[in-house]
Amino acid sequence: MPIKDSRHAPCASSCEEGGIGTCCIGPTPAGTPCAWEVPSRQLAGGFPSLLLRAQNQVLKKGVVDEQANSASLKEQLKMKDQSLRKLQQEMDSLTFRNQQLAKRVELLQDELALSEARGKKNKKSGDSSCQLSQEQKSVFDEDLQKKIEENERLHIQFFEADEQHKRLEAELKNRLEVLETDAAQHQAVVDSLTRKYIDTIEKLQNDKTNLEIKSQTLEREAKECRFQAEECQQQLKSLHADLGRRLDDSLCIINEKVPFNDTRCSQYNALNVPLHNRRCQLKLRDIAGQALAFVQDLVTALLNFHTYMEQRVQIFPIDSATDTISPLNQKFSQYLHENASYVRPLEEGMLHLFESITEDTVTVLETTVKLKVFSEHLTFYTCFLRKILPYQLKSLEEECESSLCTAALRARNLELHSDMKKITAVFEKLHVYISLIVLPSIKPEGLLRTNYSSVFTHIAAGLHGFHNVMKEISKHYSQKAALEHELPTATQKLITTNDCILSSVVALTNGAGKIASFFSNNLDHFTASLSYGPKGGTEFISPLSAECMLQYKKKAVAYMKSLKKPYSDSVPYEEALANRRVLLSSTESREGLAQQVQQSLEKIAKLEQEKEHWMLEAQLAKIKLEKENQKLKSSLSGQLIEPMPENSVLLNAAEREKEVSIKTSREPVKKMSLIGMLTMTTDSKEAPEAKSREDLIKNHYMARIVELTSLLQLADSKSVHFHAECRALAKRLSLAEKSKESLVEEMKLASQSISRLQASEMLAKQFDGHTPWDSSKHTRRASKRNMETERIICWK
């Protein structure tokens, strides 16, 4: 067995400590960060290096102890080898002596044989010679016996020494191999730990430098934050002083000018008209729309449930197509057939309630009149459920009494028996609480304001109870349908009907769950929004106050519309200032551009005048042609002279003018042209002179030309203005894009700094957990980082 040495314990402990240090400090071979990497980045001080040095010292001490132990074992092995060599030499010497003694014994035996042969020949030898030979023989025998015993003893000692030497040699070899393997392992561990520690030290030094840089930047930013905080405190103090002064002034004015505060008394405050909360109205309309959708789904599910239940009563337990069903089931089927007249009004009542909630109304419990209609429809449906409940229970009992009903099916029927009672009780409970909510719109003193929140809470609880009961019914009916499908007399019609009933029950369960969760989520809004009134008041708004509020709202809207006047189109002052540089930096000066524009306008005016002149000349030529045509027409009586196609309109106009001049002595005559309308008077006694007519037409067209020229100049000036505005807008667009890019870059930098601060904060927390003695230092760092984070958030 290997020899155990107590000096191995420190080495083992050091190996264990080294293993722990490796697990806590060294990175994994895959390169993924271990649990040590996050806190090690924060350990930028002297703690990690001290810890690594301590572990290295322990490992070095263990390695030195192992090396000393191996050296001592080598010395022992050398000593054992020396003793073994000595024993080998003694063995060799003993073997040589044994050989000598063996040769001597052989020689003595030969002499004895010769002496015996001589004795036979010389029998007559003297007694003295016999005695001598016997004495010599006895001496030789004793000597030989001693030598044999000594040789045997030496053989035994040599064998024992050889066995002990072999055993000791094997033990020492095994121990040497174990120690060599341990030393190799320790050396490998030391080398790996040394490499890891070197890498870790380098990483920690890099992290230390990075953290020092970050700390310096954070310190600078913290100083800036402190300066800003001081400025903010000063501004806050000045604001406090200003607000306090204003408050004192306001209190003095209130005390001097206000005779009494009507909001303190509930009776006086009830006379005040509250504000119209448009946001609240839009929210209530949205909620009412969601409730309408849920009620529509619920109504559809209830219709399907009652209809499929009617079909089931017709086919189970007795099929009406083959045999007559019981009178009870006939009556039950008749009542179920009337379900639409009770279920459909629920959807209609909810629709009327939704339509009554608009942006221009005031929706509170006192003014919600349409809620009464929905409550009445719910009352009718609750009466319908109470009416069909006994028949439904008797029908289930009749199924239990049937010969085909098994024990499991009977148990399911009994469970449904209790579930039907629960669903009727739930609807009665909901009907009671909804009728309580209707009371403020009918009889305001019928329900106290303090009970409103409790009523809404009970409605939410009732809806959750409805959902739970429907889940139980769905569970029990699915089990019942599965058992009925296993019956030998189950028909395909029964299976299909059961599946339809199950689908309608599932739809009812989902609808009940949606309504319950919807009402619970909006419970606080119902309690707050349905009870707002005058400012500082403790009572609900009345219908009269709501009507006054709406009238005042309409008047205010009309007044605001009357105040709105369209502004004339002009360039804003800021844009004009922004475009001033563009105008000044253009290639041509403003005066040169104005001169060019003026010259262009003069040319355009001249061209327009020439154009109008020639158009006037053409018009005069047409008038002369008309006169000539009239003369020809008067001279040629009875003959129809067809005018030119292009002058037909002018001839017809001349004929109409002649007829009018005959009828009336002096009447204004209107002439239409491409430029305008000419109005002149004609005298039946005297023919219109061509010259006076030409002068009138010329004056009219000249005035028209001047007017059109001024309009053209105005249009040109507007076009120049619009062009300048377009250039200014393009410039502003480019500036806005540049500012957007700069803001995006700043946002990226801010997000990066925020992420760095969050990482630093996380490292600080973990470092605080590892090094509690540096908590004060890292607390200061954390406070600085928090201040920096707040500053970045405020900046954003």
LOZADO-104627 format. One record per residue (C-alpha): z, y, x; residue in one letter. Coordinates in steps of 0.02 Angstrom, whole numbers, plus 50000, padded with zeros to 5 digits. Each point is the difference from the previous one (the first is absolute). Example, Ala and Ser with C-alpha at 12.3 -4.5 7.8 and 13.67 -1.06 7.14 Angstrom:
2
- 50390;49775;50615;A $
- 49967;50172;50069;S $
***
This chain:
796
- 50000;50000;50000;M $
- 49963;50179;50061;P $
- 50146;50098;50067;I $
- 50043;50148;49890;K $
- 50056;50158;50082;D $
- 50101;50135;49913;S $
- 49899;50132;50090;R $
- 49854;49966;49882;H $
- 50088;50089;49855;A $
- 49972;50178;50061;P $
- 49818;49958;50032;C $
- 49980;49931;49825;A $
- 50085;50151;49926;S $
- 49890;50112;50103;S $
- 49846;49903;49942;C $
- 50057;50019;49821;E $
- 50029;50185;50028;E $
- 49829;50015;50079;G $
- 49921;49911;49853;G $
- 50085;50117;49880;I $
- 49945;50150;50100;G $
- 49824;49933;50000;T $
- 49999;49978;49812;C $
- 50071;50172;49971;C $
- 49900;50098;50127;I $
- 49838;49914;50052;G $
- 49844;50012;49892;P $
- 49924;49844;49926;T $
- 49851;49921;50088;P $
- 49885;50045;49855;A $
- 50033;50184;50027;G $
- 50083;50027;49834;T $
- 50157;50107;50002;P $
- 50165;49906;49982;C $
- 50161;50063;49927;A $
- 50048;50079;50168;W $
- 49847;50111;50015;E $
- 50046;50124;49864;V $
- 50177;50039;50068;P $
- 49944;49988;50182;S $
- 49888;50151;49980;R $
- 50151;50101;49949;Q $
- 50105;49934;50145;L $
- 49926;50130;50117;A $
- 50163;50031;50092;G $
- 50092;49894;50129;G $
- 50063;49866;49881;F $
- 49848;49884;50010;P $
- 49989;50006;50190;S $
- 50187;49962;50015;L $
- 49984;49854;49880;L $
- 49850;49931;50095;L $
- 50088;50021;50168;R $
- 50155;49909;49936;A $
- 49895;49855;49937;Q $
- 49904;49994;50166;N $
- 50164;49996;50096;Q $
- 50065;49856;49894;V $
- 49838;49903;50025;L $
- 49998;50035;50186;K $
- 50181;49942;50015;K $
- 49957;49839;49909;G $
- 49850;49970;50114;V $
- 50106;50031;50157;V $
- 50133;49879;49937;D $
- 49868;49869;49968;E $
- 49924;50026;50172;Q $
- 50174;49982;50082;A $
- 50033;49844;49899;N $
- 49834;49924;50052;S $
- 50036;50044;50183;A $
- 50171;49915;49992;S $
- 49921;49847;49921;L $
- 49871;49997;50139;K $
- 50141;50006;50129;E $
- 50088;49856;49913;Q $
- 49837;49904;50001;L $
- 49982;50028;50186;K $
- 50178;49939;50031;M $
- 49968;49846;49896;K $
- 49842;49966;50098;D $
- 50097;50014;50162;Q $
- 50134;49878;49938;S $
- 49863;49886;49942;L $
- 49920;50004;50171;R $
- 50168;49959;50080;K $
- 50025;49853;49884;L $
- 49823;49944;50038;Q $
- 50037;50006;50187;Q $
- 50162;49902;49974;E $
- 49902;49876;49896;M $
- 49874;49980;50138;D $
- 50136;49976;50129;S $
- 50087;49872;49890;L $
- 49838;49909;49972;T $
- 49972;49995;50189;F $
- 50175;49933;50029;R $
- 49978;49871;49863;N $
- 49841;49941;50084;Q $
- 50092;49987;50166;Q $
- 50141;49903;49920;L $
- 49875;49886;49914;A $
- 49916;49964;50166;K $
- 50168;49969;50080;R $
- 50048;49882;49859;V $
- 49839;49905;50025;E $
- 50033;49990;50184;L $
- 50176;49937;49970;L $
- 49934;49872;49878;Q $
- 49875;49941;50127;D $
- 50139;49986;50130;E $
- 50106;49906;49874;L $
- 49860;49879;49967;A $
- 49975;49974;50185;L $
- 50185;49976;50024;S $
- 50007;49875;49860;E $
- 49853;49906;50077;A $
- 50087;50001;50165;R $
- 50158;49942;49918;G $
- 49913;49850;49929;K $
- 49932;49958;50171;K $
- 50163;50032;50084;N $
- 50121;49924;49877;K $
- 50113;49972;50134;K $
- 50024;50179;50042;S $
- 50172;50062;50017;G $
- 50109;50069;49863;D $
- 50006;50163;50088;S $
- 49815;50031;49976;S $
- 50011;49957;49812;C $
- 50144;50112;49974;Q $
- 49911;50136;50093;L $
- 49843;49979;49895;S $
- 50102;49997;49839;Q $
- 50094;50155;50049;E $
- 49838;50085;50043;Q $
- 49926;49941;49836;K $
- 50148;50062;49903;S $
- 49990;50167;50088;V $
- 49816;50010;49966;F $
- 50027;49954;49818;D $
- 50132;50133;49978;E $
- 49892;50127;50086;D $
- 49851;49948;49898;L $
- 50102;50008;49840;Q $
- 50059;50173;50041;K $
- 49825;50055;50040;K $
- 49936;49925;49838;I $
- 50136;50087;49899;E $
- 49968;50162;50088;E $
- 49814;49981;49974;N $
- 50028;49965;49814;E $
- 50113;50149;49985;R $
- 49873;50110;50087;L $
- 49863;49934;49887;H $
- 50105;50042;49846;I $
- 50037;50176;50066;Q $
- 49819;50026;50045;F $
- 49942;49944;49828;F $
- 50127;50110;49912;E $
- 49957;50148;50112;A $
- 49815;49970;49969;D $
- 50024;49993;49811;E $
- 50109;50153;50000;Q $
- 49874;50091;50110;H $
- 49855;49955;49886;K $
- 50098;50052;49846;R $
- 50055;50163;50079;L $
- 49823;50032;50062;E $
- 49928;49973;49824;A $
- 50131;50114;49923;E $
- 49968;50133;50129;L $
- 49812;49988;49975;K $
- 50017;50016;49811;N $
- 50117;50145;50018;R $
- 49883;50081;50127;L $
- 49852;49982;49880;E $
- 50099;50074;49856;V $
- 50057;50144;50107;L $
- 49825;50030;50066;E $
- 49929;50004;49821;T $
- 50141;50115;49945;D $
- 49970;50113;50148;A $
- 49812;50004;49962;A $
- 50034;50040;49818;Q $
- 50125;50135;50046;H $
- 49878;50073;50124;Q $
- 49861;50001;49869;A $
- 50118;50082;49874;V $
- 50051;50127;50130;V $
- 49819;50038;50042;D $
- 49948;50017;49818;S $
- 50152;50108;49960;L $
- 49964;50107;50152;T $
- 49821;50027;49944;R $
- 50054;50035;49821;K $
- 50136;50118;50057;Y $
- 49878;50093;50110;I $
- 49879;50018;49854;D $
- 50141;50049;49885;T $
- 50065;50129;50122;I $
- 49827;50074;50018;E $
- 49979;50008;49811;K $
- 50172;50075;49978;L $
- 49963;50129;50133;Q $
- 49839;50046;49912;N $
- 50092;50008;49835;D $
- 50134;50105;50081;K $
- 49872;50125;50063;T $
- 49916;50005;49829;N $
- 50167;50023;49913;L $
- 50048;50137;50121;E $
- 49836;50089;49961;I $
- 50030;49976;49815;K $
- 50178;50060;50015;S $
- 49943;50156;50091;Q $
- 49869;50036;49866;T $
- 50127;49966;49864;L $
- 50126;50114;50084;E $
- 49872;50139;50006;R $
- 49955;49970;49818;E $
- 50185;49993;49956;A $
- 50024;50170;50081;K $
- 49857;50067;49897;E $
- 50076;49920;49845;C $
- 50166;50081;50040;R $
- 49917;50168;50018;F $
- 49909;49975;49836;Q $
- 50161;49941;49917;A $
- 50088;50157;50059;E $
- 49858;50105;49930;E $
- 50008;49904;49837;C $
- 50188;50026;49992;Q $
- 49977;50184;50025;Q $
- 49866;50005;49866;Q $
- 50114;49898;49887;L $
- 50142;50122;50027;K $
- 49887;50146;49960;S $
- 49936;49909;49846;L $
- 50178;49962;49945;H $
- 50046;50182;50020;A $
- 49843;50056;49906;D $
- 50028;49874;49860;L $
- 50182;50047;49987;G $
- 49954;50183;49985;R $
- 49870;49961;49868;R $
- 50124;49890;49907;L $
- 50126;50140;49997;D $
- 49868;50121;49937;D $
- 49944;49877;49866;S $
- 50179;49968;49945;L $
- 50031;50187;49988;C $
- 49842;50024;49896;I $
- 50044;49852;49888;I $
- 50176;50064;49974;N $
- 49939;50174;49962;E $
- 49844;49964;49897;K $
- 50027;49831;49912;V $
- 50114;50018;49849;P $
- 50034;49812;49978;F $
- 49930;49830;50056;N $
- 49933;49907;49849;D $
- 49974;49837;50098;T $
- 50187;49971;50009;R $
- 50014;49974;49814;C $
- 49905;49852;49929;S $
- 49975;50086;49832;Q $
- 49920;50153;50078;Y $
- 49903;49898;50125;N $
- 49924;49896;49860;A $
- 49911;50158;49942;L $
- 49911;50018;50168;N $
- 49824;49931;50012;V $
- 49987;49872;50141;P $
- 49858;49990;50125;L $
- 49851;49890;49965;H $
- 50001;49857;50125;N $
- 49817;49953;50018;R $
- 50034;49874;50138;R $
- 50126;49911;49891;C $
- 49874;49993;49857;Q $
- 49865;49925;50112;L $
- 50123;49871;50066;K $
- 50055;49953;49824;L $
- 49819;49983;49944;R $
- 49964;49886;50147;D $
- 50153;49895;49960;I $
- 49950;49993;49816;A $
- 49826;49941;50051;G $
- 50075;49859;50104;Q $
- 50117;49952;49857;A $
- 49851;49998;49880;L $
- 49907;49879;50115;A $
- 50152;49885;50011;F $
- 50027;50004;49812;V $
- 49816;49958;49971;Q $
- 50016;49848;50114;D $
- 50160;49949;49911;L $
- 49920;50020;49828;V $
- 49853;49891;50052;T $
- 50118;49865;50065;A $
- 50105;50005;49840;L $
- 49844;49984;49891;L $
- 49941;49850;50100;N $
- 50173;49920;49995;F $
- 50020;50014;49811;H $
- 49820;49945;49968;T $
- 50012;49845;50109;Y $
- 50170;49959;49924;M $
- 49915;50003;49829;E $
- 49868;49879;50063;Q $
- 50134;49885;50071;R $
- 50094;49996;49834;V $
- 49838;49946;49916;Q $
- 49974;49850;50116;I $
- 50174;49940;50053;F $
- 50097;49898;49955;P $
- 49877;49971;49856;I $
- 49817;50049;50012;D $
- 49948;50100;49846;S $
- 49822;49933;50017;A $
- 50055;49822;49965;T $
- 50162;50021;49901;D $
- 50101;50131;49909;T $
- 50127;50092;50105;I $
- 50175;50037;49936;S $
- 50031;50150;49885;P $
- 50110;50075;50134;L $
- 49860;49999;50128;N $
- 49878;50065;49869;Q $
- 50112;50150;49968;K $
- 50028;50024;50187;F $
- 49812;49994;50032;S $
- 49972;50127;49861;Q $
- 50124;50122;50078;Y $
- 49928;49975;50174;L $
- 49827;50039;49932;H $
- 50063;50176;49958;E $
- 50056;50039;50179;N $
- 49859;50124;50036;A $
- 50059;50120;49864;S $
- 50169;50011;50088;Y $
- 49947;49993;50183;V $
- 49849;50118;50000;R $
- 50100;50153;49940;P $
- 50104;49991;50159;L $
- 49846;50044;50103;E $
- 49950;50135;49877;E $
- 50173;50081;50004;G $
- 50001;50000;50190;M $
- 49825;50076;50000;L $
- 50056;50141;49883;H $
- 50149;50032;50113;L $
- 49886;50010;50153;F $
- 49882;50120;49913;E $
- 50145;50113;49950;S $
- 50049;50026;50183;I $
- 49883;50130;50074;T $
- 50007;50136;50131;E $
- 50025;50137;49870;D $
- 50147;49916;49910;T $
- 50184;49985;50039;V $
- 50053;49818;49999;T $
- 50186;49975;49976;V $
- 50095;49885;49886;L $
- 50022;50136;49870;E $
- 49812;50036;49990;T $
- 49931;49823;50017;T $
- 49964;49974;49816;V $
- 49870;49862;50027;K $
- 50135;49888;50073;L $
- 50063;49975;49823;K $
- 49834;49919;49951;V $
- 50014;49875;50142;F $
- 50180;49964;49951;S $
- 49948;49965;49821;E $
- 49864;49880;50056;H $
- 50125;49912;50113;L $
- 50117;49986;49850;T $
- 49863;49915;49898;F $
- 49965;49878;50141;Y $
- 50186;49961;50019;T $
- 50009;49964;49813;C $
- 49850;49885;50021;F $
- 50090;49905;50139;L $
- 50156;49984;49892;R $
- 49894;49937;49856;K $
- 49911;49864;50100;I $
- 50155;49947;50101;L $
- 50074;49877;49869;P $
- 49830;49918;49974;Y $
- 49975;49985;50188;Q $
- 50170;49920;50023;L $
- 49971;49880;49853;K $
- 49830;49955;50070;S $
- 50080;49952;50167;L $
- 50132;49898;49909;E $
- 49861;49911;49904;E $
- 49915;49957;50164;E $
- 50165;49929;50065;C $
- 50017;49890;49844;E $
- 49825;49929;50025;S $
- 49986;49819;50055;S $
- 49892;50047;50149;L $
- 50132;50117;50073;C $
- 50085;49928;50154;T $
- 50171;50049;50067;A $
- 49928;50113;50135;A $
- 49883;50083;49875;L $
- 50147;50027;49882;R $
- 50099;50084;50139;A $
- 49854;50117;50035;R $
- 49987;50042;49814;N $
- 50185;50042;49994;L $
- 49979;50115;50151;E $
- 49854;50088;49914;L $
- 50108;50009;49843;H $
- 50127;50107;50093;S $
- 49864;50099;50091;D $
- 49921;50056;49836;M $
- 50168;50066;49942;K $
- 50018;50095;50164;K $
- 49828;50081;49990;I $
- 50034;50063;49824;T $
- 50170;50068;50055;A $
- 49917;50090;50147;V $
- 49874;50087;49888;F $
- 50138;50051;49879;E $
- 50097;50074;50146;K $
- 49848;50097;50062;L $
- 49967;50062;49822;H $
- 50178;50066;49985;V $
- 49995;50099;50164;Y $
- 49825;50070;49968;I $
- 50056;50057;49827;S $
- 50145;50089;50087;L $
- 49877;50094;50113;I $
- 49903;50055;49846;V $
- 50155;50084;49926;L $
- 49990;50165;50100;P $
- 49828;50039;49927;S $
- 50061;49964;49822;I $
- 50185;50039;50001;K $
- 50056;50082;50162;P $
- 50185;49981;49963;E $
- 49977;49811;49975;G $
- 50008;49963;50187;L $
- 50101;50090;50132;L $
- 49919;50058;50159;R $
- 50123;49903;50107;T $
- 49939;49836;49925;N $
- 49817;50024;50045;Y $
- 50012;49921;50173;S $
- 50099;49851;49935;S $
- 49870;49970;49863;V $
- 49859;50000;50128;F $
- 50102;49882;50109;T $
- 50025;49879;49855;H $
- 49813;50005;49962;I $
- 49963;49953;50181;A $
- 50127;49858;49989;A $
- 49922;49941;49836;G $
- 49827;49996;50079;L $
- 50067;49897;50146;H $
- 50082;49883;49873;G $
- 49832;49984;49910;F $
- 49919;49953;50166;H $
- 50134;49869;50037;N $
- 49985;49922;49827;V $
- 49811;49990;50017;M $
- 50019;49912;50167;K $
- 50115;49872;49919;E $
- 49877;49975;49856;I $
- 49857;49976;50124;S $
- 50099;49872;50098;K $
- 50059;49901;49849;H $
- 49833;50004;49910;Y $
- 49906;49940;50154;S $
- 50119;49850;50009;Q $
- 49979;49970;49814;K $
- 49809;50006;50013;A $
- 50002;49877;50146;A $
- 50106;49877;49898;L $
- 49889;50019;49846;E $
- 49844;49965;50103;H $
- 50074;49832;50047;E $
- 50018;49948;49819;L $
- 49877;49866;49942;P $
- 49953;50102;49846;T $
- 49963;50161;50097;A $
- 49827;50065;49955;T $
- 49885;50111;50100;Q $
- 50025;50138;49872;K $
- 50189;49996;50028;L $
- 49979;50003;50190;I $
- 49882;50148;49991;T $
- 50116;50094;49881;T $
- 50150;49969;50113;N $
- 49904;50066;50150;D $
- 49952;50157;49903;C $
- 50182;50026;49946;I $
- 50056;49979;50181;L $
- 49873;50128;50060;S $
- 50057;50124;49867;S $
- 50184;49969;50046;V $
- 49959;50030;50184;V $
- 49911;50161;49953;A $
- 50152;50052;49897;L $
- 50114;49963;50148;T $
- 49894;50103;50119;N $
- 49986;50144;49877;G $
- 50188;50000;49968;A $
- 50034;50000;50188;G $
- 49880;50146;50029;K $
- 50077;50102;49858;I $
- 50178;49964;50061;A $
- 49963;50048;50180;S $
- 49901;50153;49944;F $
- 50142;50063;49889;F $
- 50132;49967;50134;S $
- 49900;50093;50132;N $
- 49978;50152;49888;N $
- 50175;49998;49925;L $
- 50061;50149;50100;D $
- 49845;50099;49956;H $
- 50024;49963;49814;F $
- 50180;50057;50007;T $
- 49960;50161;50094;A $
- 49831;50052;49928;S $
- 50039;49972;49816;L $
- 50148;50118;50001;S $
- 49950;50161;50089;Y $
- 50037;50167;49918;G $
- 50044;50181;50044;P $
- 50061;50038;50175;K $
- 50184;49963;50018;G $
- 50009;49930;49823;G $
- 50095;49845;49947;T $
- 49902;49958;49843;E $
- 49828;49929;49964;F $
- 49853;50107;49954;I $
- 49972;50019;49813;S $
- 49831;49987;49911;P $
- 50008;50186;49960;L $
- 50026;50043;50185;S $
- 49857;49884;50045;A $
- 49885;50091;49877;E $
- 50051;50169;50071;C $
- 49973;49935;50175;M $
- 49822;49946;49960;L $
- 49960;50166;49916;Q $
- 50062;50097;50151;Y $
- 49903;49883;50114;K $
- 49839;50037;49905;K $
- 50032;50187;50009;K $
- 50035;49989;50187;A $
- 49840;49902;50030;V $
- 49899;50128;49900;A $
- 50081;50142;50096;Y $
- 49964;49920;50168;M $
- 49819;49973;49950;K $
- 49986;50184;49950;S $
- 50068;50051;50171;L $
- 49870;49900;50092;K $
- 49852;50111;50041;K $
- 49851;49945;50103;P $
- 49999;50079;50170;Y $
- 49842;50078;50068;S $
- 49915;49905;50138;D $
- 50047;50073;50168;S $
- 50039;49945;50175;V $
- 50187;49978;50030;P $
- 50080;50115;50126;Y $
- 50050;49857;50116;E $
- 49825;49929;50002;E $
- 49926;50172;50031;A $
- 50114;50022;50150;L $
- 49956;49826;50063;A $
- 49814;50035;49983;N $
- 50011;50172;50083;R $
- 49988;49926;50173;R $
- 49849;49898;49949;V $
- 49912;50154;49934;L $
- 50044;50103;50154;L $
- 49944;49863;50120;S $
- 49828;49978;49921;S $
- 49841;50040;50098;T $
- 49962;50156;49898;E $
- 50124;50132;49953;S $
- 50050;50038;49821;R $
- 49905;50165;50002;E $
- 49840;49917;50059;G $
- 50014;49869;49866;L $
- 50032;50135;49870;A $
- 49845;50095;50056;Q $
- 49896;49844;49992;Q $
- 50065;49962;49828;V $
- 49966;50179;49944;Q $
- 49822;49995;50066;Q $
- 49972;49832;49918;S $
- 50066;50065;49836;L $
- 49887;50154;50010;E $
- 49849;49891;50032;K $
- 50048;49887;49857;I $
- 50022;50151;49886;A $
- 49830;50069;50047;K $
- 49918;49831;49971;L $
- 50086;49985;49834;E $
- 49944;50174;49949;Q $
- 49821;49962;50049;E $
- 50009;49837;49905;K $
- 50066;50086;49845;E $
- 49870;50138;50019;H $
- 49859;49878;49999;W $
- 50078;49907;49857;M $
- 50010;50166;49906;L $
- 49819;50034;50038;E $
- 49954;49830;49932;A $
- 50101;50035;49843;Q $
- 49912;50168;49973;L $
- 49832;49917;50024;A $
- 50047;49873;49868;K $
- 50050;50140;49881;I $
- 49833;50089;50027;K $
- 49911;49837;49967;L $
- 50099;49984;49839;E $
- 49944;50172;49944;K $
- 49819;49960;50034;E $
- 50016;49840;49903;N $
- 50075;50094;49853;Q $
- 49854;50123;50001;K $
- 49876;49857;50004;L $
- 50092;49916;49858;K $
- 49998;50156;49892;S $
- 49816;50034;50034;S $
- 49944;49825;49962;L $
- 50060;49966;49822;S $
- 49979;49827;49930;G $
- 49970;49923;50170;Q $
- 50133;49909;50098;L $
- 49997;50038;50183;I $
- 50093;49870;50100;E $
- 50097;50078;50141;P $
- 50019;49929;50173;M $
- 50119;49852;50010;P $
- 50113;50088;50122;E $
- 50016;50155;49887;N $
- 50030;49912;49832;S $
- 50185;50033;50003;V $
- 49973;50186;50032;L $
- 49872;50017;49856;L $
- 50118;49917;49877;N $
- 50137;50117;50055;A $
- 49883;50150;49973;A $
- 49957;49942;49823;E $
- 50185;49981;49958;R $
- 50032;50173;50069;E $
- 49861;50076;49893;K $
- 50068;49920;49841;E $
- 50175;50061;50039;V $
- 49936;50177;50034;S $
- 49916;50003;49830;I $
- 50157;49944;49909;K $
- 50124;50116;50082;T $
- 49973;50179;50049;S $
- 50109;49991;50159;R $
- 50075;49835;50054;E $
- 50051;49940;50171;P $
- 49877;49873;50074;V $
- 50058;49877;50134;K $
- 49886;49934;50138;K $
- 50048;49845;50102;M $
- 49944;49971;50180;S $
- 50051;49898;50150;L $
- 50118;50137;50061;I $
- 50085;50059;49841;G $
- 49983;50067;49826;M $
- 49921;50172;49962;L $
- 50052;50092;49842;T $
- 49896;50148;49934;M $
- 49964;50088;49834;T $
- 49828;50021;49919;T $
- 49937;50133;49882;D $
- 49889;49946;49858;S $
- 49920;50168;49991;K $
- 49954;50021;50182;E $
- 49932;49864;50111;A $
- 50106;49962;50153;P $
- 49934;50088;50149;E $
- 49964;49892;50149;A $
- 50075;50120;50123;K $
- 50170;50014;49916;S $
- 50007;49812;49980;R $
- 49958;49973;50183;E $
- 50138;50121;50051;D $
- 50129;49910;49894;L $
- 49950;49831;50065;I $
- 50000;50062;50179;K $
- 50174;50077;49985;N $
- 50068;49844;49920;H $
- 49929;49886;50134;Y $
- 50058;50112;50140;M $
- 50178;49995;49933;A $
- 49985;49812;49985;R $
- 49938;49988;50179;I $
- 50147;50101;50064;V $
- 50122;49890;49904;E $
- 49923;49838;50066;L $
- 50001;50070;50177;T $
- 50185;50039;49989;S $
- 50032;49824;49934;L $
- 49901;49927;50143;L $
- 50099;50100;50126;Q $
- 50163;49940;49920;L $
- 49939;49820;50010;A $
- 49955;50022;50184;D $
- 50171;50072;50039;S $
- 50083;49854;49910;K $
- 49894;49876;50097;S $
- 50054;50082;50165;V $
- 50180;49992;49942;H $
- 49984;49817;49953;F $
- 49921;49962;50168;H $
- 50146;50083;50089;A $
- 50123;49902;49893;E $
- 49911;49837;50043;C $
- 50012;50039;50185;R $
- 50184;50043;49982;A $
- 50032;49838;49906;L $
- 49910;49900;50134;A $
- 50108;50083;50132;K $
- 50158;49965;49902;R $
- 49945;49819;49976;L $
- 49978;49976;50187;S $
- 50170;50080;50033;L $
- 50080;49890;49869;A $
- 49924;49844;50079;E $
- 50065;50052;50171;K $
- 50173;50033;49930;S $
- 49993;49831;49911;K $
- 49959;49912;50163;E $
- 50142;50088;50089;S $
- 50121;49956;49861;L $
- 49944;49818;50006;V $
- 50034;49996;50187;E $
- 50170;50080;49974;E $
- 50039;49873;49865;M $
- 49955;49857;50117;K $
- 50111;50071;50136;L $
- 50141;50024;49875;A $
- 49984;49821;49936;S $
- 50001;49934;50179;Q $
- 50155;50101;50042;S $
- 50083;49937;49841;I $
- 49961;49819;50045;S $
- 50067;50029;50176;R $
- 50158;50077;49931;L $
- 50024;49855;49880;Q $
- 49979;49875;50143;A $
- 50123;50100;50106;S $
- 50123;50002;49856;E $
- 49986;49812;49980;M $
- 50026;49975;50186;L $
- 50149;50117;49995;A $
- 50080;49899;49859;K $
- 49976;49836;50093;Q $
- 50060;50075;50162;F $
- 50155;50065;49913;D $
- 50034;49822;49944;G $
- 49984;49933;50179;H $
- 50089;50140;50094;T $
- 50142;50071;49897;P $
- 50068;50098;50148;W $
- 49846;50114;49997;D $
- 50011;50035;49813;S $
- 50039;50184;50020;S $
- 49849;50028;50112;K $
- 49881;49910;49883;H $
- 50078;50085;49849;T $
- 49947;50165;50076;R $
- 49827;49929;50032;R $
- 49989;49936;49821;A $
- 50052;50170;49933;S $
- 49866;50082;50107;K $
- 49869;49878;49936;R $
- 50055;50031;49820;N $
- 49984;50187;50027;M $
- 49827;49974;50074;E $
- 49949;49891;49852;T $
- 50061;50131;49877;E $
- 49906;50134;50095;R $
- 49838;49899;49994;I $
- 50022;49967;49814;I $
- 50031;50185;49967;C $
- 49849;50043;50105;W $
- 49893;49879;49901;K $
***
